[in-house]
Amino acid sequence: MNAPTANAAVTEVGAPANPRRHESHALHQGERVWVETNCYVDLWIELLHGMGFDPRAALAFTVTQDFEGDQFTFFKFPLEDIERLYGTQVTELAIYDSLEDRVLAQTQRGHTVLVEVDGFYLPNTRATSYRREHPKTSVGIDFIDPAGKRLGYFHNTGYHTLDGEDYDGVFRKLPRFDGQADLLFPYVEFAKRVRAPLEGNALAHGSAELLRAHLLRRPTRNPVTEWRTAFPAQLDMLLERGEKFFHPYSFNLMRQLGANFEFLSKYLLWLDANGVAVPHEIATAAQKVASEAMVMQFRLVRAMARNRRDTCDDCFDVLEANYAQTLGPLAALMA
């Protein structure tokens, strides 16, 4: 287990007195093909790291990713894996009056509240949505100061703070929300530690057991081949709908595939370094899927700029081959 990240001071009831100090996990630093993956996975990497755990141990689920006909699986940490490895349970939080009050009640107990909020009010997204767009995105709140209108939260690849009008926006306290009786409560969860985490050899072997179980759930055929079959029609749609449509398309296909396999590569290297032998050739093949997905994304950007139909056949060749060179040998190894 990693040494815990430095936390904020804690009051007698367990609530942080100030936002924590936090340095991003190694998975979000250094050389990366896909700097960000999806809001849920990136959030959990930093949340687990902030709790003092190594999130790499929980990446076994990446072997289950499939092509869903119009997108690759939006990969997420299974909550049962988190409980098994780290003794941390995630439970739905009932919001029966005020989101702000429920968050305060749970953070006072030392829990972290996971909630989908409006990215319009998150200042750490200045380069994308802050004060420009209204995407929903997941955050993990562990510090709240209602009197000072301050909030500390995990989001994407780090830990951040907000205050003032952004605080009121997150909690729907601005005048624009008044009188909206039909405004639905958000879906909210909270994470609490219920037992001791696995450590050392027990953590590595517990993770390997999860990998064996997840390999039994892997796709029965190569999902890249499935995507290749569907791609010509998708390409026609891309050329017809243009750049604005390309961004959500690339997020749900190239990024989800590439980022998932980059994490799978990092996971296999972690297993090997922690006593569960995995040939580096398998991790290298997984990383090749990640890098080729990025190559394909760039190629499609150029093709669309020139209004040229590029079927990316050589990219698909590389992706198909390296998917097979990852999952086949890995399943045989762990059987």
C-alpha positions, 0 to 999 in steps of 0.5 A: 500500500502506498503511503497515504497522501497528506490529508487535511486536519480533522475535527473531533467529528471526523470532518476535514477542517480544510481542503486536503493537500494532494499530489496526483497519482503516478497513473496521472503523471509522466508519459501517457498517451491518454492523459484523461480517460473518463471522469469516473475512472480518473476520479476513483484513481485519485480518490483511492490514492487520497485514501492511501491506496494504490489504484493500480491493484483494481484495474483487472476489470479492463480485460472485460471491455467490449464493442457495444455496437456504437461505442466501446464500453465506458469502463468503470471500477466495479464497486465490489472490487473496491470493497474486496481490495480496499475495504471501502464500501460504496452505498447509495445516498438518499437525498431527501431534502438538500444535497448540501445538507446530506453532503455535510452529514456524510463528510462529518463522518469522514466519508466521501460523497460521489455525485454527478454535478454540472461541470459549468461550475467546476473551475478546474475545467477552465480549458473545457466547460467552465462557465461555457457548457453544462456537462454532467460529471462525477466528483468526490466531495470530502470537504464542505464549508457551508458558512464560507461557501467552500468545497474540496473535491476529487475530479478528473486527474486531481483534487480541487477547490471551489467557492462562492457562486460556484458553490451555490451552482453545484448545490443548485442554490442560485436564483435560476433554480428557484421555483423548479419543483420538478428538478430531480435530485441527483443520484448520489453515492458515498464511500466509507471504509468498513474493514482493513484493506489488503496489503503487500502480497495479499493485495497482489494475489487478491488482485490476480484472483479478480483478474482470473474472474474478469477474464472469464467475462471477457468478450468471446470475439475480438471487439476491434473486429466488430468495430471494424465491421461497423466503421464504414457506416460510422465514417460516412456519418462522421463526414456528414456531421462534421467536427462537432460530432467527431468529439463525442464520437472519438471520446466514446470509441478511440479514447475509451478503447485506448485509455482502457488498454493503457491502464491494462498495460500499467496494471500488468506491469504492476502485477509483475512488479508485485510478484505475479509474473506477467511477460512484458510482451503482453503489457507491450501489446496492450500499450500498442492498442493504446497508442494506435487508437491515438494514431487513428484519432489523429488520422481521422482528424486530418481526413475530416479536415480534408473531407477525405474518406480514410477507412484506417485499414492499417490502424485496424490491422494493428489494433486487432493484432495487438488486442489478440496478443494481449487477451489471448496470452493473458487468459492462457497465463492466468487459467 
